[in-house]
Amino acid sequence: MSIVNFPHPEPSMAQTHTQGERVATLEAWASQHEQRCEERMNDMKALFVEVKSRISRLELAIWAALISFAGWAAVQLWASIS
């Protein structure tokens, strides 16, 4: 088994002496890392939902403006014909 030279996740890991201690430290670091990644993923999902909602409202506002403009243009056309 070859030893890979990874940066130490924690400064104290360089000072551990047994392989069991190093494995325990890495497992604890990996567990904490997974929890942080899960929290970040949940934050990104919530942000995505919020952005999607805002885009939907913006889309509705654009449609309302377009319909209003079409109505205004129809009234102007009707007034010029009459």
Secondary structure by P-SEA (a helix, b strand, c coil): ccccccccccccccccccaaaaaaaaaaaaaaaaaaaaaaaaaaaaaaaaaaaaaaaaaaaaaaaaaaaaaaaaaaaaaaac
